[in-house]
């Protein structure tokens, strides 16, 4: 893309007026959201086939040991995410949102392809888990920069629709929950165990490889955002700028995000919690997750529209207050009268209040905390730091709290504690965000 000369105060050539739709805007929005789908789709598919993968890549006389190695491989992608957030965030703020989105799509496709074709331990021995871990690390590195790059790209499309466009990543996440759940159900329901172990577990990853090139092609065709085009000549050192002038807002952004992270992962953990602690069947837990995924697909967009009208901070504060009020009685009903109906009610309530109306508008708030020149770097670091400390470890924390306290209500109390901190961080964000 070439630079054009403009007079002071003039719009860059080819740019639309603020708030006006641009040519190719719908294509660009779709392209930005494809990464969110595959990040969560891959995460959930791996988790759903963790037992199968553990037997094929980590053979052991003790199945629990093999499963532990498989889960550690799953967790490895989280360990490298902070590095991806920093390096890809800097790349986005220096080279552009389009360049960063194309790079993350390439890395995610390569990582998924490795997962789809890597031979098992019985074929190539110890190289099998090594290649598997390398594929997970590549995916984790890509995912570290994906949210920040896509969020900057989406929220810079139209200043009047920041919250709605930012919420689309969360709606796409809900769709990923639905699709991955359906894949897991169909494969495990219609294939024999030997077929699942032989080739069935690879099918969801192959699906990702088939769609990946299309996503990559679309991302190479997208336009750069008007905001980045206007300031790119002035971009210098986004990382040093972030830590020199905006480190306070890194902490605020991470704590705000923590409320949505903990609530989301508690909800993801609920089917396992319900089957292990409440005696609810796996089929019932699967259908409850599917219902929750549908709520997560539809209502984030509604919340985004509301946030653009009344303000993202106000929408999120209202949702968090409501969530902190209802979480204990809702969790009490689930634990005291465990059933398919109470699990569906609890998961859909969590998806509506915490995910849709608290978490989904967060992209707009994070984008407002940092200027265009270091926006992706700041958003990526804040988001991934929160994911690292309050995301994937939440199921482990919740399980440990239940074991240590002997209270089955521990997950609700943990969410209340983190939610209260997130609410205070929201109050502090109002000096920059609305």
C-alpha positions in Angstrom: 0.0 0.0 0.0 1.5 3.4 -1.0 1.4 6.6 1.0 -0.4 9.5 -0.3 0.2 13.2 0.4 -2.5 15.0 2.2 -3.0 18.6 3.4 -3.2 19.3 7.1 -6.6 18.1 8.4 -7.5 16.3 5.2 -8.5 12.7 5.1 -6.1 10.3 3.4 -6.9 9.6 -0.2 -9.5 6.8 -0.6 -10.6 7.1 3.1 -14.3 7.4 4.0 -15.6 9.9 6.4 -15.6 8.8 10.0 -18.5 6.5 10.7 -19.2 5.9 7.0 -19.0 2.4 5.5 -15.9 1.7 3.4 -15.6 -0.5 0.3 -14.8 -4.0 1.4 -15.6 -3.4 5.0 -17.8 -6.5 5.4 -15.1 -8.7 3.9 -12.5 -7.1 6.2 -14.7 -7.8 9.3 -15.2 -11.4 8.4 -11.5 -11.8 7.8 -10.6 -10.4 11.2 -13.0 -12.8 13.0 -11.8 -16.0 11.3 -8.8 -16.1 13.6 -10.9 -16.0 16.7 -13.0 -18.9 15.5 -9.9 -21.1 14.9 -8.1 -20.1 18.1 -11.1 -21.3 20.2 -12.1 -24.1 17.8 -8.6 -25.7 18.0 -8.4 -25.2 21.8 -11.7 -26.9 22.4 -11.2 -29.7 19.9 -7.8 -30.6 21.5 -9.4 -30.6 25.0 -12.3 -32.8 23.8 -9.9 -35.4 22.4 -7.3 -35.1 25.1 -7.8 -38.7 26.3 -7.4 -40.1 22.8 -4.3 -38.0 22.1 -2.8 -39.0 25.4 -3.0 -42.7 24.5 -1.6 -42.2 20.9 1.3 -39.8 21.7 2.1 -40.5 25.3 1.9 -44.3 25.8 2.2 -45.2 29.5 1.3 -48.1 31.7 -0.6 -45.5 33.7 -3.4 -43.8 31.7 -3.5 -40.9 34.2 0.1 -40.1 33.5 -0.4 -40.2 29.8 -3.4 -37.8 30.2 -1.3 -35.5 32.3 1.4 -35.3 29.6 -1.4 -34.6 27.0 -2.8 -31.8 29.2 0.7 -30.3 29.7 1.0 -30.2 25.9 -2.3 -28.4 25.9 -1.0 -25.9 28.5 2.2 -25.3 26.5 0.4 -23.1 24.1 -0.5 -20.8 27.0 3.1 -20.5 28.1 4.3 -19.1 24.8 1.3 -16.7 24.3 2.9 -13.8 26.2 5.9 -13.9 23.8 3.4 -13.9 20.8 1.5 -11.0 22.4 4.7 -8.9 22.6 6.3 -9.7 19.3 3.2 -9.8 17.2 1.8 -6.7 18.9 4.9 -4.7 18.1 4.8 -6.1 14.5 1.1 -4.9 14.2 1.8 -1.5 15.5 4.8 -1.1 13.2 3.8 -2.9 10.0 0.0 -2.7 10.2 -3.0 -4.7 11.3 -3.3 -6.3 7.9 0.3 -7.6 8.0 -0.1 -9.0 11.5 -3.4 -10.7 10.8 -1.9 -12.4 7.7 1.1 -13.6 9.8 -1.1 -15.0 12.6 -3.3 -16.8 10.1 -0.2 -18.4 8.5 1.2 -19.6 11.8 -2.1 -20.9 13.0 -2.6 -22.8 9.7 0.9 -24.4 10.0 0.4 -25.4 13.6 -3.0 -27.0 12.8 -1.6 -28.8 9.8 1.1 -30.4 12.0 -1.6 -31.5 14.4 -3.6 -33.1 11.6 -0.8 -35.1 10.0 1.8 -35.8 12.7 2.4 -39.6 13.0 1.7 -41.2 16.4 4.2 -42.6 18.8 3.8 -46.1 17.4 5.0 -44.9 14.0 7.9 -42.5 14.8 8.6 -42.9 18.5 9.6 -40.0 20.7 9.5 -37.6 17.7 5.7 -37.8 17.8 5.2 -35.9 21.0 8.0 -33.5 20.1 6.2 -32.5 16.8 2.9 -32.3 18.6 4.3 -29.9 21.2 5.9 -27.8 18.4 2.6 -27.5 16.7 0.9 -26.4 19.9 3.6 -23.9 20.5 3.2 -22.4 17.0 -0.6 -22.2 17.6 0.0 -20.6 21.0 2.4 -18.0 19.6 -0.1 -17.1 16.9 -3.0 -16.9 19.4 -0.9 -14.6 21.6 -1.0 -11.9 18.9 -4.4 -12.8 17.3 -6.8 -11.1 19.8 -4.9 -7.8 20.0 -4.4 -7.5 16.2 -8.0 -8.5 15.4 -9.4 -6.3 18.1 -7.4 -3.2 16.9 -8.5 -4.0 13.3 -12.1 -4.3 14.2 -12.5 -1.4 16.6 -10.7 1.0 14.2 -13.1 0.2 11.4 -15.9 2.6 12.6 -15.7 4.9 15.7 -19.5 4.7 16.1 -19.5 0.9 16.3 -16.4 0.1 18.3 -18.2 -2.2 20.9 -20.4 -4.0 18.3 -17.5 -4.7 16.0 -15.3 -5.7 18.9 -18.0 -8.0 20.2 -18.0 -10.1 17.0 -14.8 -11.9 18.1 -16.7 -13.1 21.1 -19.8 -14.2 19.0 -17.4 -16.1 16.8 -16.0 -17.8 19.9 -19.5 -19.0 20.7 -19.8 -20.4 17.2 -16.5 -22.2 17.7 -17.9 -23.8 20.8 -21.0 -25.0 18.9 -18.9 -26.4 15.9 -16.3 -28.1 18.1 -19.0 -29.7 20.3 -20.8 -31.0 17.3 -17.6 -32.5 15.8 -16.8 -34.2 19.1 -20.4 -35.6 19.5 -20.7 -36.9 15.9 -17.2 -38.5 15.9 -17.6 -40.2 19.3 -21.3 -41.2 18.6 -21.0 -42.6 15.1 -17.5 -44.1 15.0 -16.2 -47.1 16.8 -13.4 -46.6 19.4 -10.8 -48.1 17.0 -11.9 -45.8 14.2 -11.7 -42.7 16.5 -8.2 -43.8 17.6 -7.1 -44.6 14.0 -8.3 -41.5 12.1 -11.5 -40.0 13.6 -9.7 -37.7 16.0 -7.8 -36.1 13.1 -11.0 -35.0 11.2 -11.6 -31.8 13.1 -8.0 -30.7 12.6 -8.3 -31.5 8.9 -11.4 -29.4 8.8 -9.3 -26.5 10.1 -6.6 -27.1 7.4 -9.3 -27.0 4.7 -10.7 -23.7 5.8 -7.3 -22.2 6.8 -6.1 -21.4 3.2 -9.4 -19.6 2.5 -8.9 -17.5 5.7 -5.4 -16.7 4.7 -6.4 -15.7 1.2 -9.1 -13.4 2.5 -6.7 -11.8 5.0 -4.1 -11.0 2.3 -6.9 -9.1 0.5 -8.2 -6.9 3.3 -7.6 -3.1 3.6 -5.6 -1.4 6.3 -7.6 0.5 8.9 -8.0 4.3 8.4 -6.7 5.0 11.9 -3.4 3.1 11.3 -3.0 4.7 7.8 -3.3 8.2 9.4 -0.6 7.6 12.0 1.7 4.9 10.7 4.5 7.4 9.6 4.7 8.5 13.3 5.0 5.0 14.8 8.3 4.5 16.6 8.7 2.1 19.5 5.3 0.7 20.5 6.7 -1.5 23.3 8.7 1.2 25.0 5.9 3.7 24.5 3.5 1.3 26.2 5.6 0.7 29.3 6.7 4.3 29.5 3.4 6.1 29.3 0.6 3.4 29.7 1.8 0.7 32.1 -0.9 1.7 34.6 -3.5 0.8 31.9 -1.8 -2.5 31.2 -2.7 -3.5 34.8 -6.2 -2.0 34.6 -6.9 -3.8 31.2 -5.6 -7.1 32.5 -7.8 -6.9 35.7 -10.9 -5.9 33.7 -10.3 -8.9 31.4 -9.8 -11.2 34.4 -13.5 -11.0 35.3 -14.5 -12.2 31.9 -11.7 -14.9 31.8 -12.6 -16.5 35.1 -16.3 -16.5 34.3 -15.7 -18.0 30.9 -13.4 -20.8 32.1 -15.6 -21.6 35.0 -18.4 -22.1 32.5 -16.2 -24.2 30.2 -15.3 -26.3 33.3 -18.9 -26.8 34.3 -19.6 -29.9 32.3 -16.6 -31.6 33.8 -17.5 -30.3 37.3 -21.1 -31.5 36.8 -20.2 -35.0 35.7 -17.5 -35.5 38.4 -19.2 -33.8 41.4 -22.9 -33.7 40.7 -23.6 -37.0 38.9 -24.9 -35.4 35.7 -24.4 -37.6 32.6 -22.0 -36.7 29.9 -24.7 -36.5 27.2 -26.6 -34.0 29.4 -23.4 -32.0 29.9 -22.7 -32.0 26.1 -26.2 -30.6 25.3 -25.9 -28.0 28.0 -22.6 -26.8 26.5 -24.2 -26.7 23.1 -27.0 -24.5 24.5 -24.4 -22.3 26.2 -22.5 -22.0 22.9 -25.7 -20.8 21.1 -26.2 -18.0 23.7 -22.5 -17.1 23.3 -23.0 -16.8 19.5 -26.0 -14.6 19.4 -26.1 -12.3 22.5 -22.5 -10.8 22.3 -23.7 -8.9 19.2 -26.8 -7.6 21.1 -24.5 -6.5 24.0 -22.2 -4.8 21.5 -25.1 -2.7 20.1 -26.2 -1.8 23.6 -22.7 -0.8 24.6 -22.4 1.5 21.6 -25.5 3.3 22.7 -25.0 3.6 26.5 -21.3 3.1 26.8 -19.2 -0.1 27.1 -18.0 0.6 30.6 -21.5 1.2 31.9 -22.8 -1.9 30.2 -20.0 -4.0 31.7 -20.4 -2.6 35.2 -24.2 -3.3 35.1 -23.5 -6.9 33.9 -20.9 -7.5 36.6 -23.2 -6.2 39.4 -26.0 -8.4 38.2 -23.6 -11.4 37.9 -22.2 -11.0 41.4 -25.8 -10.9 42.7 -27.0 -14.0 40.9 -24.0 -16.3 40.9 -24.4 -17.7 44.4 -28.1 -18.5 44.2 -27.7 -19.9 40.7 -24.8 -22.1 41.7 -26.7 -23.2 44.9 -29.6 -24.3 42.8 -27.3 -26.3 40.5 -25.4 -28.0 43.3 -28.5 -28.7 45.5 -30.8 -29.9 42.7 -28.4 -31.2 40.0 -30.2 -32.0 36.8 -30.0 -31.4 33.1 -32.4 -28.5 33.4 -30.4 -26.8 36.2 -27.1 -27.2 34.3 -28.6 -25.7 31.2 -30.0 -22.8 33.2 -26.7 -22.1 35.0 -24.6 -22.3 31.8 -26.9 -20.2 29.8 -27.2 -17.6 32.6 -23.4 -17.4 32.8 -23.1 -17.1 29.0 -25.7 -14.3 28.9 -24.5 -12.2 31.9 -20.8 -12.7 32.2 -19.8 -13.6 28.6 -22.2 -11.6 26.4 -22.8 -8.5 28.4 -19.6 -8.3 30.5 -16.9 -9.9 28.3 -18.0 -9.2 24.8 -17.8 -5.3 25.0 -14.3 -5.5 26.5 -12.6 -5.0 23.1 -13.9 -1.4 22.9 -12.7 -0.6 26.4 -9.2 -2.1 25.9 -8.9 -0.2 22.6 -9.7 3.1 24.3 -7.0 2.5 26.9 -4.2 2.8 24.4 -3.5 5.2 21.5 -3.3 3.9 17.9 0.5 4.0 17.9 0.8 1.2 20.5 -2.7 -0.1 20.7 -2.1 -3.7 19.6 0.9 -4.0 21.8 -1.0 -2.7 24.9 -4.2 -4.7 24.2 -2.3 -7.9 23.4 -0.1 -7.7 26.6 -3.1 -6.9 28.9 -5.3 -9.6 27.4 -2.7 -12.3 27.3 -1.4 -11.5 30.8 -4.9 -12.0 32.1 -5.3 -15.2 30.1 -2.1 -16.5 31.6 -3.0 -15.8 35.2 -6.8 -16.1 35.1 -7.6 -18.1 32.0 -6.5 -21.6 31.4 -5.5 -22.1 35.1 -9.0 -21.4 36.3 -10.1 -25.1 36.2 -7.1 -26.1 38.2 -7.7 -23.3 40.7 -11.4 -24.2 41.0 -10.6 -27.9 41.5 -8.0 -27.1 44.1 -10.3 -24.8 46.0 -13.0 -27.5 46.1 -10.5 -30.1 47.4 -8.9 -27.7 49.9 -12.1 -26.2 51.4 -14.4 -29.1 51.0 -17.0 -26.6 49.8 -18.8 -27.4 46.5 -19.6 -23.6 46.3 -15.9 -22.7 46.0 -16.2 -21.8 42.2 -18.9 -19.2 42.9 -16.8 -17.6 45.7 -13.7 -17.5 43.5 -15.7 -15.8 40.7 -17.1 -13.2 43.2 -13.6 -12.3 44.4 -12.1 -11.9 40.9 -15.3 -10.1 39.7 -15.1 -7.5 42.5 -11.5 -6.7 41.5 -12.5 -6.4 37.8 -15.3 -4.0 38.8 -12.8 -1.8 40.6 -10.6 -1.8 37.6 -13.5 -0.8 35.4 -14.1 2.2 37.7 -10.4 3.2 37.2 -10.7 2.9 33.4 -13.3 5.7 33.1 -10.5 8.3 32.8 -10.0 7.0 29.2 -12.8 4.7 28.3 -16.5 5.1 28.0 
